[in-house]
């Protein structure tokens, strides 16, 4: 039996980051018998997990999929079109899309009236900040346990992710999670790994016309935008990170394909909200997208050099081509 407007669901498919993890854990706290599957935007878009999605599936913090039953998200480029929406809802689907700072926040507000979510309370502001570029330079440099924890979350660690979901469903707060031995061990690793990564990023980043370009392709290293924009400091308004492998594929989690991520410099006073970076992410890859300030795509034919030089051109014409009104 479902309560009020909350649809029946027995499966939760969520993004594999902190936002997706919290969104999934909150939904599972409401319905502990639901199965949680952590996925990734590219896997939804490529159709690789179509067979897992049915009308009892809730999708959180990921691109829209017409076969699911309940779609919850906050990404601007994922908002279903009016046509998609009317077809979907006439088939019984429910859409909760709001431009909240995090998808977890959206889920939290929906579930809160029906379920005790007090163990999530302390965590929510951080998840919002992290997912919407609200981390300050000071917070970033401090690299506290929550920052480190966010980097331990990955699609390549399904058992670890499930363990954390189970703890949160069981009522553990974030401090209990962080002090669990297996988590604490990963936090220590992340502390050291970041020092190493910071060196790699510094060595592989160059700035062209206030765009910091960081080449991590084929290095085995990955980073979010914060480390690159912190490295670039006031010399860049945004960054473009190239990662993945020249011989990678969306179906091999350990060896993803060549991709680009774009982030506005959230540490810079006017860094955010000025330019719509999602226009870069969707310029060649129809399945690229995300937020105005944070988005990504896969490198498309004829290849990295071409894509990158075109993006640079668009960036150099940013006041006409990317400017947000
Ligand atoms: Mn999100």
py3Dmol code that shows the C-alpha trace and the ligand (Angstrom):
import py3Dmol

protein = """\
ATOM      1  CA  UNK A   1       0.000   0.000   0.000  1.00  0.00           C
ATOM      2  CA  UNK A   2       1.386   3.395  -0.862  1.00  0.00           C
ATOM      3  CA  UNK A   3       0.817   6.438   1.278  1.00  0.00           C
ATOM      4  CA  UNK A   4      -0.761   9.453  -0.393  1.00  0.00           C
ATOM      5  CA  UNK A   5       1.187  10.464  -3.484  1.00  0.00           C
ATOM      6  CA  UNK A   6       4.196   8.233  -2.998  1.00  0.00           C
ATOM      7  CA  UNK A   7       4.239   5.649  -5.793  1.00  0.00           C
ATOM      8  CA  UNK A   8       4.872   1.944  -5.255  1.00  0.00           C
ATOM      9  CA  UNK A   9       8.480   1.033  -5.897  1.00  0.00           C
ATOM     10  CA  UNK A  10      10.573  -2.057  -5.242  1.00  0.00           C
ATOM     11  CA  UNK A  11      13.780  -0.914  -6.910  1.00  0.00           C
ATOM     12  CA  UNK A  12      15.832   2.253  -6.592  1.00  0.00           C
ATOM     13  CA  UNK A  13      18.364   3.176  -9.260  1.00  0.00           C
ATOM     14  CA  UNK A  14      20.568   6.054  -8.149  1.00  0.00           C
ATOM     15  CA  UNK A  15      23.724   7.845  -9.187  1.00  0.00           C
ATOM     16  CA  UNK A  16      26.905   6.552  -7.545  1.00  0.00           C
ATOM     17  CA  UNK A  17      27.859   9.801  -5.819  1.00  0.00           C
ATOM     18  CA  UNK A  18      27.084  11.242  -2.378  1.00  0.00           C
ATOM     19  CA  UNK A  19      23.852  12.771  -3.641  1.00  0.00           C
ATOM     20  CA  UNK A  20      22.638   9.539  -5.228  1.00  0.00           C
ATOM     21  CA  UNK A  21      23.693   7.534  -2.168  1.00  0.00           C
ATOM     22  CA  UNK A  22      21.686   9.741   0.207  1.00  0.00           C
ATOM     23  CA  UNK A  23      18.685   9.873  -2.110  1.00  0.00           C
ATOM     24  CA  UNK A  24      18.694   6.077  -2.373  1.00  0.00           C
ATOM     25  CA  UNK A  25      19.163   5.594   1.383  1.00  0.00           C
ATOM     26  CA  UNK A  26      16.227   7.909   2.177  1.00  0.00           C
ATOM     27  CA  UNK A  27      13.960   6.067  -0.263  1.00  0.00           C
ATOM     28  CA  UNK A  28      15.055   2.741   1.160  1.00  0.00           C
ATOM     29  CA  UNK A  29      14.422   3.969   4.672  1.00  0.00           C
ATOM     30  CA  UNK A  30      10.841   4.574   3.566  1.00  0.00           C
ATOM     31  CA  UNK A  31      10.681   1.184   1.865  1.00  0.00           C
ATOM     32  CA  UNK A  32      13.377  -1.109   3.348  1.00  0.00           C
ATOM     33  CA  UNK A  33      12.437  -3.985   1.050  1.00  0.00           C
ATOM     34  CA  UNK A  34      13.419  -2.035  -2.078  1.00  0.00           C
ATOM     35  CA  UNK A  35      16.579  -3.087  -3.877  1.00  0.00           C
ATOM     36  CA  UNK A  36      19.181  -0.375  -4.515  1.00  0.00           C
ATOM     37  CA  UNK A  37      21.265  -0.324  -7.678  1.00  0.00           C
ATOM     38  CA  UNK A  38      23.962   2.290  -8.158  1.00  0.00           C
ATOM     39  CA  UNK A  39      24.470   3.407 -11.702  1.00  0.00           C
ATOM     40  CA  UNK A  40      25.736   6.275 -13.790  1.00  0.00           C
ATOM     41  CA  UNK A  41      24.216   8.822 -16.195  1.00  0.00           C
ATOM     42  CA  UNK A  42      25.956   7.343 -19.238  1.00  0.00           C
ATOM     43  CA  UNK A  43      24.575   3.860 -18.497  1.00  0.00           C
ATOM     44  CA  UNK A  44      21.001   5.150 -18.409  1.00  0.00           C
ATOM     45  CA  UNK A  45      21.495   7.120 -21.603  1.00  0.00           C
ATOM     46  CA  UNK A  46      23.213   4.326 -23.521  1.00  0.00           C
ATOM     47  CA  UNK A  47      20.369   1.908 -22.741  1.00  0.00           C
ATOM     48  CA  UNK A  48      22.772  -0.499 -21.009  1.00  0.00           C
ATOM     49  CA  UNK A  49      20.474  -0.978 -18.028  1.00  0.00           C
ATOM     50  CA  UNK A  50      17.103  -0.799 -19.812  1.00  0.00           C
ATOM     51  CA  UNK A  51      16.366  -4.362 -18.736  1.00  0.00           C
ATOM     52  CA  UNK A  52      16.571  -3.358 -15.052  1.00  0.00           C
ATOM     53  CA  UNK A  53      14.020  -0.551 -15.319  1.00  0.00           C
ATOM     54  CA  UNK A  54      10.279  -1.135 -14.933  1.00  0.00           C
ATOM     55  CA  UNK A  55       7.206   0.593 -13.563  1.00  0.00           C
ATOM     56  CA  UNK A  56       8.199  -0.297  -9.989  1.00  0.00           C
ATOM     57  CA  UNK A  57      11.572   1.418 -10.372  1.00  0.00           C
ATOM     58  CA  UNK A  58      12.379   4.773  -8.778  1.00  0.00           C
ATOM     59  CA  UNK A  59      15.220   6.626 -10.533  1.00  0.00           C
ATOM     60  CA  UNK A  60      17.119   9.233  -8.513  1.00  0.00           C
ATOM     61  CA  UNK A  61      19.726  11.800  -9.570  1.00  0.00           C
ATOM     62  CA  UNK A  62      20.050  10.318 -13.058  1.00  0.00           C
ATOM     63  CA  UNK A  63      18.726  11.037 -16.561  1.00  0.00           C
ATOM     64  CA  UNK A  64      15.033  10.497 -17.240  1.00  0.00           C
ATOM     65  CA  UNK A  65      13.953   7.041 -18.375  1.00  0.00           C
ATOM     66  CA  UNK A  66      10.434   6.530 -19.736  1.00  0.00           C
ATOM     67  CA  UNK A  67      10.149   2.962 -18.435  1.00  0.00           C
ATOM     68  CA  UNK A  68      10.558   3.827 -14.768  1.00  0.00           C
ATOM     69  CA  UNK A  69       7.619   4.429 -12.444  1.00  0.00           C
ATOM     70  CA  UNK A  70       8.938   7.306 -10.380  1.00  0.00           C
ATOM     71  CA  UNK A  71      11.485   9.817 -11.570  1.00  0.00           C
ATOM     72  CA  UNK A  72      13.195  12.087  -9.015  1.00  0.00           C
ATOM     73  CA  UNK A  73      15.840  14.556 -10.088  1.00  0.00           C
ATOM     74  CA  UNK A  74      17.176  18.094 -10.005  1.00  0.00           C
ATOM     75  CA  UNK A  75      19.481  18.320 -13.050  1.00  0.00           C
ATOM     76  CA  UNK A  76      18.389  21.066 -15.369  1.00  0.00           C
ATOM     77  CA  UNK A  77      19.136  19.148 -18.566  1.00  0.00           C
ATOM     78  CA  UNK A  78      17.293  16.062 -17.268  1.00  0.00           C
ATOM     79  CA  UNK A  79      13.957  17.784 -16.785  1.00  0.00           C
ATOM     80  CA  UNK A  80      11.449  15.850 -18.921  1.00  0.00           C
ATOM     81  CA  UNK A  81       9.949  17.906 -21.756  1.00  0.00           C
ATOM     82  CA  UNK A  82       6.206  18.652 -21.628  1.00  0.00           C
ATOM     83  CA  UNK A  83       5.659  15.950 -24.262  1.00  0.00           C
ATOM     84  CA  UNK A  84       7.709  13.355 -22.391  1.00  0.00           C
ATOM     85  CA  UNK A  85       5.918  14.321 -19.199  1.00  0.00           C
ATOM     86  CA  UNK A  86       2.429  13.931 -20.584  1.00  0.00           C
ATOM     87  CA  UNK A  87       3.150  10.534 -22.155  1.00  0.00           C
ATOM     88  CA  UNK A  88       4.896   9.361 -18.984  1.00  0.00           C
ATOM     89  CA  UNK A  89       2.206  10.496 -16.563  1.00  0.00           C
ATOM     90  CA  UNK A  90      -0.635   9.209 -18.726  1.00  0.00           C
ATOM     91  CA  UNK A  91       1.037   5.797 -18.443  1.00  0.00           C
ATOM     92  CA  UNK A  92       0.950   6.118 -14.668  1.00  0.00           C
ATOM     93  CA  UNK A  93       4.479   7.459 -14.110  1.00  0.00           C
ATOM     94  CA  UNK A  94       5.197  10.061 -11.454  1.00  0.00           C
ATOM     95  CA  UNK A  95       7.760  12.830 -11.890  1.00  0.00           C
ATOM     96  CA  UNK A  96       9.278  14.825  -9.050  1.00  0.00           C
ATOM     97  CA  UNK A  97      11.669  17.275 -10.627  1.00  0.00           C
ATOM     98  CA  UNK A  98      12.726  20.395  -8.726  1.00  0.00           C
ATOM     99  CA  UNK A  99      15.817  22.588  -9.097  1.00  0.00           C
ATOM    100  CA  UNK A 100      16.903  21.722  -5.545  1.00  0.00           C
ATOM    101  CA  UNK A 101      20.607  21.955  -4.619  1.00  0.00           C
ATOM    102  CA  UNK A 102      20.706  18.154  -4.455  1.00  0.00           C
ATOM    103  CA  UNK A 103      18.445  15.290  -5.503  1.00  0.00           C
ATOM    104  CA  UNK A 104      18.765  13.977  -1.933  1.00  0.00           C
ATOM    105  CA  UNK A 105      17.155  17.226  -0.722  1.00  0.00           C
ATOM    106  CA  UNK A 106      14.228  16.668  -3.052  1.00  0.00           C
ATOM    107  CA  UNK A 107      13.808  13.085  -1.807  1.00  0.00           C
ATOM    108  CA  UNK A 108      14.238  14.203   1.813  1.00  0.00           C
ATOM    109  CA  UNK A 109      11.426  16.762   1.527  1.00  0.00           C
ATOM    110  CA  UNK A 110       9.093  14.246  -0.116  1.00  0.00           C
ATOM    111  CA  UNK A 111       9.739  11.411   2.357  1.00  0.00           C
ATOM    112  CA  UNK A 112      10.070  13.475   5.553  1.00  0.00           C
ATOM    113  CA  UNK A 113       6.333  13.596   6.366  1.00  0.00           C
ATOM    114  CA  UNK A 114       6.136   9.784   6.327  1.00  0.00           C
ATOM    115  CA  UNK A 115       9.350   8.572   7.871  1.00  0.00           C
ATOM    116  CA  UNK A 116      11.875   9.458  10.581  1.00  0.00           C
ATOM    117  CA  UNK A 117      14.811  10.969   8.714  1.00  0.00           C
ATOM    118  CA  UNK A 118      16.515  12.526  11.736  1.00  0.00           C
ATOM    119  CA  UNK A 119      19.718  10.566  11.112  1.00  0.00           C
ATOM    120  CA  UNK A 120      20.059  12.394   7.759  1.00  0.00           C
ATOM    121  CA  UNK A 121      19.502  15.860   9.205  1.00  0.00           C
ATOM    122  CA  UNK A 122      23.144  16.794   9.924  1.00  0.00           C
ATOM    123  CA  UNK A 123      24.256  15.518   6.565  1.00  0.00           C
ATOM    124  CA  UNK A 124      21.830  17.312   4.264  1.00  0.00           C
ATOM    125  CA  UNK A 125      23.480  20.772   4.202  1.00  0.00           C
ATOM    126  CA  UNK A 126      26.788  19.207   3.164  1.00  0.00           C
ATOM    127  CA  UNK A 127      25.204  17.123   0.413  1.00  0.00           C
ATOM    128  CA  UNK A 128      23.477  20.254  -0.900  1.00  0.00           C
ATOM    129  CA  UNK A 129      26.719  22.226  -0.883  1.00  0.00           C
ATOM    130  CA  UNK A 130      28.761  19.484  -2.470  1.00  0.00           C
ATOM    131  CA  UNK A 131      26.273  18.835  -5.255  1.00  0.00           C
ATOM    132  CA  UNK A 132      25.642  22.473  -6.126  1.00  0.00           C
ATOM    133  CA  UNK A 133      29.166  23.854  -6.032  1.00  0.00           C
ATOM    134  CA  UNK A 134      28.694  25.447  -2.634  1.00  0.00           C
ATOM    135  CA  UNK A 135      31.927  24.163  -1.083  1.00  0.00           C
ATOM    136  CA  UNK A 136      34.181  27.046  -0.036  1.00  0.00           C
ATOM    137  CA  UNK A 137      37.883  27.133  -0.831  1.00  0.00           C
ATOM    138  CA  UNK A 138      38.589  26.853   2.884  1.00  0.00           C
ATOM    139  CA  UNK A 139      36.373  23.762   3.242  1.00  0.00           C
ATOM    140  CA  UNK A 140      38.042  22.308   0.210  1.00  0.00           C
ATOM    141  CA  UNK A 141      41.558  22.883   1.460  1.00  0.00           C
ATOM    142  CA  UNK A 142      40.671  21.461   4.883  1.00  0.00           C
ATOM    143  CA  UNK A 143      39.536  18.256   3.160  1.00  0.00           C
ATOM    144  CA  UNK A 144      37.513  17.118   6.156  1.00  0.00           C
ATOM    145  CA  UNK A 145      36.128  13.639   6.611  1.00  0.00           C
ATOM    146  CA  UNK A 146      32.931  14.333   4.676  1.00  0.00           C
ATOM    147  CA  UNK A 147      34.911  15.591   1.696  1.00  0.00           C
ATOM    148  CA  UNK A 148      37.089  12.487   1.839  1.00  0.00           C
ATOM    149  CA  UNK A 149      34.054  10.258   2.313  1.00  0.00           C
ATOM    150  CA  UNK A 150      32.435  11.684  -0.816  1.00  0.00           C
ATOM    151  CA  UNK A 151      35.446  10.497  -2.817  1.00  0.00           C
ATOM    152  CA  UNK A 152      35.197   6.938  -1.522  1.00  0.00           C
ATOM    153  CA  UNK A 153      31.820   6.506  -3.229  1.00  0.00           C
ATOM    154  CA  UNK A 154      31.970   4.800  -6.579  1.00  0.00           C
ATOM    155  CA  UNK A 155      30.093   2.463  -8.856  1.00  0.00           C
ATOM    156  CA  UNK A 156      33.147   0.207  -8.677  1.00  0.00           C
ATOM    157  CA  UNK A 157      32.500  -0.369  -4.942  1.00  0.00           C
ATOM    158  CA  UNK A 158      28.946  -1.774  -4.940  1.00  0.00           C
ATOM    159  CA  UNK A 159      29.269  -3.767  -1.695  1.00  0.00           C
ATOM    160  CA  UNK A 160      30.697  -0.804   0.162  1.00  0.00           C
ATOM    161  CA  UNK A 161      27.915   1.447  -1.142  1.00  0.00           C
ATOM    162  CA  UNK A 162      25.262  -1.095  -0.085  1.00  0.00           C
ATOM    163  CA  UNK A 163      26.799  -1.372   3.379  1.00  0.00           C
ATOM    164  CA  UNK A 164      26.519   2.381   3.864  1.00  0.00           C
ATOM    165  CA  UNK A 165      22.933   2.405   2.626  1.00  0.00           C
ATOM    166  CA  UNK A 166      22.096  -0.379   5.102  1.00  0.00           C
ATOM    167  CA  UNK A 167      23.660   1.583   7.960  1.00  0.00           C
ATOM    168  CA  UNK A 168      21.667   4.687   7.115  1.00  0.00           C
ATOM    169  CA  UNK A 169      18.446   2.733   6.668  1.00  0.00           C
ATOM    170  CA  UNK A 170      19.168   1.226  10.085  1.00  0.00           C
ATOM    171  CA  UNK A 171      19.294   4.699  11.604  1.00  0.00           C
ATOM    172  CA  UNK A 172      23.042   5.368  11.754  1.00  0.00           C
ATOM    173  CA  UNK A 173      24.029   8.999  11.464  1.00  0.00           C
ATOM    174  CA  UNK A 174      26.978  10.130   9.406  1.00  0.00           C
ATOM    175  CA  UNK A 175      29.391  10.076  12.344  1.00  0.00           C
ATOM    176  CA  UNK A 176      28.648   6.429  12.948  1.00  0.00           C
ATOM    177  CA  UNK A 177      29.245   5.757   9.276  1.00  0.00           C
ATOM    178  CA  UNK A 178      32.547   7.664   9.220  1.00  0.00           C
ATOM    179  CA  UNK A 179      33.916   5.842  12.250  1.00  0.00           C
ATOM    180  CA  UNK A 180      33.111   2.372  10.939  1.00  0.00           C
ATOM    181  CA  UNK A 181      36.512   0.673  10.438  1.00  0.00           C
ATOM    182  CA  UNK A 182      36.114  -0.061   6.710  1.00  0.00           C
ATOM    183  CA  UNK A 183      35.098   3.553   6.092  1.00  0.00           C
ATOM    184  CA  UNK A 184      37.795   5.033   8.329  1.00  0.00           C
ATOM    185  CA  UNK A 185      40.386   3.023   6.412  1.00  0.00           C
ATOM    186  CA  UNK A 186      39.182   4.442   3.100  1.00  0.00           C
ATOM    187  CA  UNK A 187      39.197   7.973   4.522  1.00  0.00           C
ATOM    188  CA  UNK A 188      42.847   7.593   5.451  1.00  0.00           C
ATOM    189  CA  UNK A 189      43.628   6.396   1.933  1.00  0.00           C
ATOM    190  CA  UNK A 190      41.753   9.352   0.429  1.00  0.00           C
ATOM    191  CA  UNK A 191      43.750  11.757   2.544  1.00  0.00           C
ATOM    192  CA  UNK A 192      47.031  10.534   1.071  1.00  0.00           C
ATOM    193  CA  UNK A 193      45.608   9.993  -2.392  1.00  0.00           C
ATOM    194  CA  UNK A 194      44.508  13.598  -2.620  1.00  0.00           C
ATOM    195  CA  UNK A 195      48.021  14.860  -1.998  1.00  0.00           C
ATOM    196  CA  UNK A 196      49.222  12.681  -4.873  1.00  0.00           C
ATOM    197  CA  UNK A 197      46.314  13.733  -7.089  1.00  0.00           C
ATOM    198  CA  UNK A 198      46.951  17.425  -6.383  1.00  0.00           C
ATOM    199  CA  UNK A 199      50.466  17.016  -7.808  1.00  0.00           C
ATOM    200  CA  UNK A 200      49.169  15.232 -10.929  1.00  0.00           C
ATOM    201  CA  UNK A 201      46.501  17.892 -11.472  1.00  0.00           C
ATOM    202  CA  UNK A 202      48.982  20.701 -11.105  1.00  0.00           C
ATOM    203  CA  UNK A 203      51.332  19.073 -13.606  1.00  0.00           C
ATOM    204  CA  UNK A 204      48.567  18.398 -16.157  1.00  0.00           C
ATOM    205  CA  UNK A 205      46.593  21.633 -16.044  1.00  0.00           C
ATOM    206  CA  UNK A 206      47.133  24.624 -18.295  1.00  0.00           C
ATOM    207  CA  UNK A 207      45.025  27.733 -18.578  1.00  0.00           C
ATOM    208  CA  UNK A 208      43.868  29.197 -21.869  1.00  0.00           C
ATOM    209  CA  UNK A 209      41.827  32.378 -21.777  1.00  0.00           C
ATOM    210  CA  UNK A 210      40.657  31.752 -18.192  1.00  0.00           C
ATOM    211  CA  UNK A 211      39.654  28.132 -18.904  1.00  0.00           C
ATOM    212  CA  UNK A 212      41.731  25.622 -16.930  1.00  0.00           C
ATOM    213  CA  UNK A 213      42.181  22.479 -19.006  1.00  0.00           C
ATOM    214  CA  UNK A 214      43.242  19.410 -17.073  1.00  0.00           C
ATOM    215  CA  UNK A 215      44.387  16.346 -19.006  1.00  0.00           C
ATOM    216  CA  UNK A 216      43.904  13.198 -16.949  1.00  0.00           C
ATOM    217  CA  UNK A 217      43.069  10.897 -19.857  1.00  0.00           C
ATOM    218  CA  UNK A 218      44.866   7.548 -19.757  1.00  0.00           C
ATOM    219  CA  UNK A 219      46.468   8.379 -16.414  1.00  0.00           C
ATOM    220  CA  UNK A 220      44.087   6.338 -14.271  1.00  0.00           C
ATOM    221  CA  UNK A 221      43.422   9.476 -12.234  1.00  0.00           C
ATOM    222  CA  UNK A 222      40.025  11.114 -11.884  1.00  0.00           C
ATOM    223  CA  UNK A 223      39.038  14.296 -10.142  1.00  0.00           C
ATOM    224  CA  UNK A 224      36.024  16.505  -9.663  1.00  0.00           C
ATOM    225  CA  UNK A 225      36.213  20.179 -10.520  1.00  0.00           C
ATOM    226  CA  UNK A 226      37.120  21.499  -7.099  1.00  0.00           C
ATOM    227  CA  UNK A 227      40.727  20.373  -7.177  1.00  0.00           C
ATOM    228  CA  UNK A 228      41.260  21.874 -10.625  1.00  0.00           C
ATOM    229  CA  UNK A 229      39.609  25.214  -9.884  1.00  0.00           C
ATOM    230  CA  UNK A 230      41.412  25.411  -6.523  1.00  0.00           C
ATOM    231  CA  UNK A 231      44.672  24.829  -8.397  1.00  0.00           C
ATOM    232  CA  UNK A 232      43.841  27.471 -11.013  1.00  0.00           C
ATOM    233  CA  UNK A 233      42.712  29.936  -8.355  1.00  0.00           C
ATOM    234  CA  UNK A 234      41.728  33.357  -9.641  1.00  0.00           C
ATOM    235  CA  UNK A 235      43.225  32.725 -13.070  1.00  0.00           C
ATOM    236  CA  UNK A 236      40.264  30.697 -14.336  1.00  0.00           C
ATOM    237  CA  UNK A 237      36.493  31.116 -14.464  1.00  0.00           C
ATOM    238  CA  UNK A 238      35.888  27.472 -15.320  1.00  0.00           C
ATOM    239  CA  UNK A 239      37.675  24.225 -15.958  1.00  0.00           C
ATOM    240  CA  UNK A 240      37.489  21.377 -18.411  1.00  0.00           C
ATOM    241  CA  UNK A 241      38.751  18.009 -17.201  1.00  0.00           C
ATOM    242  CA  UNK A 242      39.502  15.236 -19.670  1.00  0.00           C
ATOM    243  CA  UNK A 243      39.434  11.778 -18.140  1.00  0.00           C
ATOM    244  CA  UNK A 244      38.832   8.153 -18.961  1.00  0.00           C
ATOM    245  CA  UNK A 245      40.677   5.910 -21.381  1.00  0.00           C
ATOM    246  CA  UNK A 246      41.247   6.101 -25.121  1.00  0.00           C
ATOM    247  CA  UNK A 247      40.242   2.410 -25.327  1.00  0.00           C
ATOM    248  CA  UNK A 248      37.565   2.611 -22.625  1.00  0.00           C
ATOM    249  CA  UNK A 249      33.824   1.884 -22.864  1.00  0.00           C
ATOM    250  CA  UNK A 250      30.690   2.794 -20.908  1.00  0.00           C
ATOM    251  CA  UNK A 251      30.163  -0.848 -20.058  1.00  0.00           C
ATOM    252  CA  UNK A 252      33.503  -1.298 -18.303  1.00  0.00           C
ATOM    253  CA  UNK A 253      33.266   0.533 -14.970  1.00  0.00           C
ATOM    254  CA  UNK A 254      37.009   0.213 -14.384  1.00  0.00           C
ATOM    255  CA  UNK A 255      37.871   1.601 -17.796  1.00  0.00           C
ATOM    256  CA  UNK A 256      35.386   4.316 -18.767  1.00  0.00           C
ATOM    257  CA  UNK A 257      35.603   6.004 -22.183  1.00  0.00           C
ATOM    258  CA  UNK A 258      37.228   9.368 -22.830  1.00  0.00           C
ATOM    259  CA  UNK A 259      35.031  12.036 -21.300  1.00  0.00           C
ATOM    260  CA  UNK A 260      35.055  15.701 -20.435  1.00  0.00           C
ATOM    261  CA  UNK A 261      33.688  17.426 -17.345  1.00  0.00           C
ATOM    262  CA  UNK A 262      33.083  21.145 -17.109  1.00  0.00           C
ATOM    263  CA  UNK A 263      32.857  23.086 -13.867  1.00  0.00           C
ATOM    264  CA  UNK A 264      32.478  26.772 -13.132  1.00  0.00           C
ATOM    265  CA  UNK A 265      35.025  28.084 -10.645  1.00  0.00           C
ATOM    266  CA  UNK A 266      32.933  28.033  -7.488  1.00  0.00           C
ATOM    267  CA  UNK A 267      35.772  29.597  -5.495  1.00  0.00           C
ATOM    268  CA  UNK A 268      35.772  32.697  -7.640  1.00  0.00           C
ATOM    269  CA  UNK A 269      33.419  35.491  -6.644  1.00  0.00           C
ATOM    270  CA  UNK A 270      31.637  35.648 -10.007  1.00  0.00           C
ATOM    271  CA  UNK A 271      32.571  32.170 -11.147  1.00  0.00           C
ATOM    272  CA  UNK A 272      29.147  30.545 -10.992  1.00  0.00           C
ATOM    273  CA  UNK A 273      26.015  31.141 -12.996  1.00  0.00           C
ATOM    274  CA  UNK A 274      27.642  33.378 -15.594  1.00  0.00           C
ATOM    275  CA  UNK A 275      28.143  30.885 -18.392  1.00  0.00           C
ATOM    276  CA  UNK A 276      26.015  27.911 -19.345  1.00  0.00           C
ATOM    277  CA  UNK A 277      28.661  25.200 -19.523  1.00  0.00           C
ATOM    278  CA  UNK A 278      26.041  22.591 -20.423  1.00  0.00           C
ATOM    279  CA  UNK A 279      26.105  24.083 -23.935  1.00  0.00           C
ATOM    280  CA  UNK A 280      29.657  22.760 -24.183  1.00  0.00           C
ATOM    281  CA  UNK A 281      28.637  19.363 -22.805  1.00  0.00           C
ATOM    282  CA  UNK A 282      25.831  19.010 -25.350  1.00  0.00           C
ATOM    283  CA  UNK A 283      27.671  20.505 -28.342  1.00  0.00           C
ATOM    284  CA  UNK A 284      28.750  17.102 -29.722  1.00  0.00           C
ATOM    285  CA  UNK A 285      27.322  14.495 -27.371  1.00  0.00           C
ATOM    286  CA  UNK A 286      23.511  14.370 -27.509  1.00  0.00           C
ATOM    287  CA  UNK A 287      23.571  12.501 -24.196  1.00  0.00           C
ATOM    288  CA  UNK A 288      25.872  15.007 -22.507  1.00  0.00           C
ATOM    289  CA  UNK A 289      24.487  17.393 -19.924  1.00  0.00           C
ATOM    290  CA  UNK A 290      24.080  18.246 -16.262  1.00  0.00           C
ATOM    291  CA  UNK A 291      23.945  21.648 -14.653  1.00  0.00           C
ATOM    292  CA  UNK A 292      24.853  25.116 -15.922  1.00  0.00           C
ATOM    293  CA  UNK A 293      27.826  25.104 -13.510  1.00  0.00           C
ATOM    294  CA  UNK A 294      28.741  21.424 -13.598  1.00  0.00           C
ATOM    295  CA  UNK A 295      28.221  19.021 -16.457  1.00  0.00           C
ATOM    296  CA  UNK A 296      29.882  16.474 -18.648  1.00  0.00           C
ATOM    297  CA  UNK A 297      29.858  14.380 -21.786  1.00  0.00           C
ATOM    298  CA  UNK A 298      31.754  11.752 -23.680  1.00  0.00           C
ATOM    299  CA  UNK A 299      34.314  12.671 -26.304  1.00  0.00           C
ATOM    300  CA  UNK A 300      32.738  12.255 -29.752  1.00  0.00           C
ATOM    301  CA  UNK A 301      34.115  11.638 -33.238  1.00  0.00           C
ATOM    302  CA  UNK A 302      36.400  12.784 -34.753  1.00  0.00           C
ATOM    303  CA  UNK A 303      38.120  12.793 -31.370  1.00  0.00           C
ATOM    304  CA  UNK A 304      39.539  14.675 -28.443  1.00  0.00           C
ATOM    305  CA  UNK A 305      41.614  17.222 -30.342  1.00  0.00           C
ATOM    306  CA  UNK A 306      38.649  18.295 -32.445  1.00  0.00           C
ATOM    307  CA  UNK A 307      36.158  18.428 -29.547  1.00  0.00           C
ATOM    308  CA  UNK A 308      38.565  20.360 -27.384  1.00  0.00           C
ATOM    309  CA  UNK A 309      39.459  22.944 -30.013  1.00  0.00           C
ATOM    310  CA  UNK A 310      35.768  23.543 -30.756  1.00  0.00           C
ATOM    311  CA  UNK A 311      35.026  23.949 -27.050  1.00  0.00           C
ATOM    312  CA  UNK A 312      37.860  26.421 -26.774  1.00  0.00           C
ATOM    313  CA  UNK A 313      36.362  28.398 -29.642  1.00  0.00           C
ATOM    314  CA  UNK A 314      32.948  28.436 -27.964  1.00  0.00           C
ATOM    315  CA  UNK A 315      34.595  29.422 -24.714  1.00  0.00           C
ATOM    316  CA  UNK A 316      36.480  32.270 -26.391  1.00  0.00           C
ATOM    317  CA  UNK A 317      33.109  33.495 -27.723  1.00  0.00           C
ATOM    318  CA  UNK A 318      31.523  32.847 -24.313  1.00  0.00           C
ATOM    319  CA  UNK A 319      29.988  36.276 -23.934  1.00  0.00           C
ATOM    320  CA  UNK A 320      27.764  35.603 -26.936  1.00  0.00           C
ATOM    321  CA  UNK A 321      27.545  31.798 -26.979  1.00  0.00           C
ATOM    322  CA  UNK A 322      27.512  30.768 -23.327  1.00  0.00           C
ATOM    323  CA  UNK A 323      26.368  33.781 -21.362  1.00  0.00           C
ATOM    324  CA  UNK A 324      23.439  33.155 -19.002  1.00  0.00           C
ATOM    325  CA  UNK A 325      20.975  36.014 -19.124  1.00  0.00           C
TER     326      UNK A 325
END
"""
ligand_1 = """\
1
MN
Mn 22.810 15.355 -7.901
"""
view = py3Dmol.view(width=600, height=400)
view.addModel(protein, "pdb")
view.setStyle({"model": 0}, {"cartoon": {"style": "trace"}})
view.addModel(ligand_1, "xyz")
view.setStyle({"model": 1}, {"stick": {}})
view.zoomTo()
view.show()
